[in-house]
Amino acid sequence: MTNAVTLNARKSADHAAKLAETEALLARASADYGPTTQASSLGAEDVVITHIIQRLGLTMPVFVLETGALHEETLALLARTQAAARLESPVRVYRPSAARVAAFETEHGPKAMYQSIELRKACCGIRKLEPLAQALAGHKAWVTGLRREQSGARAEVPLVDESELAATGRVKLNPLARWTWGDVWAYIGEHAVDYNPLHDRFFPSIGCAPCTRAISMGEDFRAGRWWWEDEAAKECGLHVSAAPEGALA
């Protein structure tokens, strides 16, 4: 049967070296940087990282931002991931303020994100950035699934990103920075990692339901995210450098 694994799993020539690099970075993260947590959107990259954390027996909690607007498939995967987690690496869920969401929708409507970039970013701020600040509190490093191949804006993503250290006191670790999309799916296939079935329906990048669509053959990897906006605007603020603590970006 054709699925995301059979379509995408293609190990690069140096896949084994990249996997070893990833495992080493994760294994030493807490010792090198202090309390560390993984940020997971439950996308393909993130489930790979969570699997490695669990497989290596690392003491590293994982957090998910449950924005109140996720796909049912993502919520189902979240429940399965929580149930399978080890005590040393629990999967914690952070949600936006219900009052803040309600006030925003009352003022701007439930489809405000389509009206302007400013309103879309304000929505991301309430649903993602405010819970993110709570999730990162007390941690000196956080782990993300950013890869250089994902977009032009991420083409220079380093394995260890200290650009936010002065502003936030935290380091961002990107252990899959050098992985290809084929590497990600080769790992998922080899280790039978549970993944979001939306990937089988041509959703390579998955966010909130109103802001994510499937892509067509030949479209950019992140074309399905905020597809009505210019490419340069396509970030929610989670991975925009040099923003002060809690600031919208």
C-alpha positions as CSV (number, residue, x, y, z in Angstrom):
1,M,0.0,0.0,0.0
2,T,1.3,3.5,-0.9
3,N,1.8,5.7,2.1
4,A,4.2,8.4,3.3
5,V,6.9,5.9,4.1
6,T,6.8,4.1,0.8
7,L,6.7,7.5,-1.1
8,N,9.4,9.3,0.9
9,A,11.8,6.9,2.7
10,R,15.2,7.5,1.0
11,K,18.3,7.3,3.1
12,S,21.0,9.8,2.2
13,A,24.5,8.4,1.8
14,D,25.6,9.7,5.2
15,H,22.4,8.9,7.0
16,A,24.1,6.8,9.6
17,A,26.6,9.6,10.4
18,K,23.7,12.1,10.8
19,L,21.8,9.7,13.1
20,A,24.9,9.3,15.3
21,E,25.3,13.1,15.4
22,T,21.7,13.5,16.4
23,E,21.9,10.9,19.1
24,A,25.0,12.4,20.5
25,L,23.5,15.9,20.6
26,L,20.4,14.7,22.4
27,A,22.3,12.5,24.8
28,R,24.5,15.3,26.1
29,A,22.0,18.1,25.9
30,S,21.1,18.2,29.6
31,A,24.7,17.9,30.7
32,D,25.9,20.6,28.4
33,Y,23.1,23.1,28.6
34,G,21.0,22.3,31.7
35,P,17.3,21.3,31.8
36,T,16.2,20.5,28.3
37,T,12.8,19.9,26.7
38,Q,11.6,18.9,23.3
39,A,8.9,21.0,21.4
40,S,6.8,18.7,19.3
41,S,4.1,19.5,16.8
42,L,3.7,15.8,16.2
43,G,4.9,16.2,12.7
44,A,7.3,13.7,11.1
45,E,10.5,15.3,12.3
46,D,9.2,15.6,15.8
47,V,8.0,12.0,16.2
48,V,11.5,10.9,15.1
49,I,13.1,13.0,17.8
50,T,10.7,11.8,20.4
51,H,11.3,8.2,19.4
52,I,15.1,8.7,19.7
53,I,14.6,10.3,23.2
54,Q,12.5,7.3,24.2
55,R,14.8,4.7,22.6
56,L,17.9,6.1,24.3
57,G,16.2,6.3,27.6
58,L,16.9,10.0,28.0
59,T,15.4,12.1,30.8
60,M,13.9,14.8,28.7
61,P,10.2,15.9,28.8
62,V,8.4,16.6,25.6
63,F,5.7,19.2,25.2
64,V,2.9,19.8,22.7
65,L,1.1,23.1,22.1
66,E,-2.6,22.0,21.9
67,T,-3.8,25.2,20.3
68,G,-7.5,24.3,20.3
69,A,-7.5,24.2,16.5
70,L,-5.6,21.0,15.7
71,H,-6.8,18.3,13.3
72,E,-8.6,15.3,14.9
73,E,-5.8,13.1,13.5
74,T,-3.2,15.2,15.4
75,L,-5.2,14.9,18.6
76,A,-5.5,11.2,18.3
77,L,-1.7,10.9,17.7
78,L,-1.1,13.1,20.8
79,A,-3.2,10.7,22.9
80,R,-1.2,7.7,21.6
81,T,2.1,9.4,22.2
82,Q,1.2,10.3,25.8
83,A,0.1,6.7,26.5
84,A,3.4,5.3,25.1
85,A,5.8,7.8,26.9
86,R,8.2,6.7,29.6
87,L,8.1,8.4,33.0
88,E,11.5,9.9,32.4
89,S,10.3,11.7,29.2
90,P,6.6,12.5,29.8
91,V,4.6,14.3,27.0
92,R,3.1,17.5,28.5
93,V,0.3,19.5,26.9
94,Y,0.0,23.3,27.0
95,R,-3.1,25.1,26.0
96,P,-3.9,28.8,25.3
97,S,-6.1,30.8,27.7
98,A,-9.7,30.1,26.8
99,A,-10.6,33.6,27.8
100,R,-8.0,35.1,25.5
101,V,-9.1,33.0,22.5
102,A,-12.7,33.8,23.1
103,A,-12.0,37.5,23.3
104,F,-10.0,37.5,20.1
105,E,-12.7,35.6,18.2
106,T,-15.4,37.9,19.6
107,E,-13.5,40.9,18.4
108,H,-12.2,39.6,15.1
109,G,-14.2,36.5,14.2
110,P,-13.2,32.8,14.0
111,K,-11.6,33.3,10.5
112,A,-9.5,36.4,11.4
113,M,-6.3,34.7,10.3
114,Y,-7.4,35.0,6.7
115,Q,-8.0,38.8,7.0
116,S,-4.4,40.0,7.4
117,I,-0.9,38.9,8.4
118,E,-1.2,41.0,11.6
119,L,-4.4,39.2,12.7
120,R,-3.0,35.8,11.8
121,K,0.2,36.5,13.8
122,A,-1.9,37.7,16.7
123,C,-3.8,34.4,16.6
124,C,-0.6,32.5,16.6
125,G,0.6,34.6,19.5
126,I,-2.4,33.7,21.7
127,R,-2.6,30.1,20.6
128,K,1.1,29.2,20.4
129,L,3.5,31.8,21.7
130,E,1.9,32.4,25.1
131,P,1.6,28.7,25.9
132,L,5.2,28.3,24.5
133,A,6.5,30.7,27.2
134,Q,4.9,28.5,29.8
135,A,6.3,25.3,28.4
136,L,9.8,26.7,28.2
137,A,9.9,28.2,31.7
138,G,12.7,26.7,33.8
139,H,14.5,25.2,30.8
140,K,17.9,26.2,29.5
141,A,17.6,24.5,26.1
142,W,14.8,23.3,23.8
143,V,14.9,20.8,21.0
144,T,13.1,21.4,17.7
145,G,12.6,19.5,14.4
146,L,13.9,22.3,12.2
147,R,15.7,21.1,9.1
148,R,17.6,23.2,6.5
149,E,15.7,21.6,3.7
150,Q,12.3,22.8,5.0
151,S,12.4,26.3,3.5
152,G,14.6,29.1,2.4
153,A,14.2,30.8,5.8
154,R,15.6,27.7,7.5
155,A,18.4,27.0,5.0
156,E,21.1,28.0,7.5
157,V,19.7,26.4,10.7
158,P,22.6,25.3,12.9
159,L,22.7,22.2,15.1
160,V,23.1,24.4,18.1
161,D,21.5,27.9,17.9
162,E,22.7,30.4,20.5
163,S,21.1,33.4,18.8
164,E,18.4,33.6,21.5
165,L,20.7,33.1,24.5
166,A,21.1,36.7,25.4
167,A,17.4,37.5,25.1
168,T,15.9,34.4,26.7
169,G,18.8,32.6,28.5
170,R,18.1,29.5,26.3
171,V,19.8,27.6,23.6
172,K,17.8,26.0,20.7
173,L,19.0,22.5,19.6
174,N,18.1,21.4,16.1
175,P,19.3,17.8,15.9
176,L,17.8,17.0,12.5
177,A,19.2,20.2,10.9
178,R,21.2,18.2,8.3
179,W,18.6,15.5,7.7
180,T,16.7,15.2,4.4
181,W,13.0,14.4,4.1
182,G,14.0,11.0,2.9
183,D,16.2,10.5,6.0
184,V,13.2,11.3,8.2
185,W,10.9,8.8,6.6
186,A,13.6,6.1,6.3
187,Y,13.9,6.3,10.1
188,I,10.1,6.2,10.6
189,G,9.9,3.2,8.3
190,E,12.9,1.4,9.9
191,H,11.6,1.8,13.4
192,A,7.9,1.6,12.8
193,V,7.4,5.0,14.4
194,D,3.7,6.1,14.9
195,Y,3.0,9.1,12.7
196,N,0.2,11.5,11.7
197,P,-1.9,9.9,9.0
198,L,-2.3,13.3,7.4
199,H,1.2,12.7,6.0
200,D,-0.3,9.9,3.9
201,R,-2.7,12.5,2.4
202,F,0.1,14.8,1.3
203,F,0.3,17.1,4.3
204,P,4.1,17.3,4.8
205,S,3.9,20.2,7.3
206,I,1.0,20.1,9.7
207,G,-0.2,22.9,12.0
208,C,-3.6,24.2,13.0
209,A,-6.4,22.9,10.8
210,P,-7.6,26.3,9.5
211,C,-4.0,27.1,8.4
212,T,-2.9,23.8,6.8
213,R,-3.8,22.2,3.6
214,A,-2.4,19.3,1.5
215,I,0.1,20.1,-1.2
216,S,0.1,19.2,-4.9
217,M,2.9,17.6,-6.9
218,G,5.8,20.0,-7.3
219,E,4.7,22.5,-4.6
220,D,7.2,23.6,-2.0
221,F,7.4,21.6,1.2
222,R,5.6,24.3,3.3
223,A,3.2,25.5,0.6
224,G,0.3,24.1,2.6
225,R,1.0,26.4,5.6
226,W,-0.7,29.8,5.5
227,W,-1.0,29.3,1.7
228,W,-2.7,32.7,1.2
229,E,0.4,34.6,2.5
230,D,3.7,35.6,0.9
231,E,6.5,33.0,1.4
232,A,8.5,35.5,3.5
233,A,5.7,35.8,6.1
234,K,5.3,32.0,6.7
235,E,6.4,31.7,10.3
236,C,4.2,31.7,13.4
237,G,6.9,33.2,15.7
238,L,8.1,30.0,17.4
239,H,11.3,30.0,15.3
240,V,11.9,33.7,14.7
241,S,15.2,34.7,16.3
242,A,16.0,37.6,18.6
243,A,12.5,38.2,19.8
244,P,12.3,39.2,23.5
245,E,10.8,36.7,25.9
246,G,7.1,36.3,25.2
247,A,7.1,38.8,22.3
248,L,5.1,38.2,19.1
249,A,7.1,37.8,16.0
